[in-house]
Amino acid sequence: MNQPRQLIIDTDPGVDDAIAILLALASPDVTVLGLTSVGGNVPLARATRNALALLEYAGRAADVPVAAGAARPRRGRFPYAYRFHGRSGLSRRLPEPRTRVDRAGAVEFLADQLARQPGQIHLVALGPLTNLARLERRHPGRLRQAASLVVMGGAVRVLGNVTPHAEFNFYSDPLAAAEVLATGVPLTLVDLGACRRVYLERHQAATLTGRGDLGQLAAQLLGNWFRQRPERTRFEFYDPLSLAAALDPAMLVTRPATVMVVAEEGERLGESRVIAEGGPVSVVEEVRQARFFDLLRETLGLTW
């Protein structure tokens, strides 16, 4: 019998983060060791609150800790994605959480968990890479102790979603993204080009249902997201695809590359660029869409 895959999710919930977290919690083959929060889609306090609230809703607050991380990027402030996620980050109100964050903080929580179980823990980074960059500065080489690292970020050879050149997570903290990709740590980069291949259209959301408490919440989050703005035509599964790739790497076809991130101020700030074929970054070439949607249906019972 296979051992459950152990995950730590670095996150800034966010509707798509929330669905990714629910997917992990609902998976029978996953042990979620913890969530580390970071500012990004919403301020750190709200991201942390949302992570705690999701765990309480799922009945997992007692066994899945939340460790709060960076409130600011290396330089300046996070831009926040209120237009996409709303000011609360979630499209459904959840009760105020009663549990508290882990006292260690995100960086020390990550450092401790990775040192305890080298080569056993899979990291999934769904927000700006500020916490991971801080981890490498304080504990050099600790990221290499992860069994795998999946990063949602970048716009490799496609248009960005903040500027023509930059994707939101990398734009939010380009210095951190540049540092993490420059470490040479092997990682899978799930960029905008990959994420735009898996989506839900407005007419599909009208009949969306989910199984059980977690599936029903995921369906409500998606349905409410469309209802909040009538001009929305489709929801792209950025973070759920990244989480799914950590569970089932064969969902993606990738090629090895060396990728750099533009960290200097200017019109190309946050741009992710392949500078050489071969290297530590697995860049997505193809997404097996049917495999992804099968996972959503099997794990959360999402149907439309």
Buried (B, 14 or more C-beta within 10 A) or exposed (E): EEEEBBBBBBBBBBBBBBBBBBBBBBBEEBBBBBBBBBBBBBBBEBBBBBBBBBBBBBEBBEEBBBBBBBBBBBEEEBBBBEEBBBEBBBBBEBEEBEBEBBEBBBBBBBBBBBEEBEEBBBBBBBBBBBBBBBBBEEBEEBBBBBBBBBBBBBBBEBEBBBBEBBBBBBBBBBBBBBBBBBBEBBBBBBBBBBBBBBBBEBEBBEEBEBBEEBBBBBBBBBBBBBEEEEEBEEBBBBBBBBBBBBBBBEBBEBBEBBBBBBBEEEEBBBBBBBEEEEBBBBBBEEBBBEEBBBBBBEBBBBBB
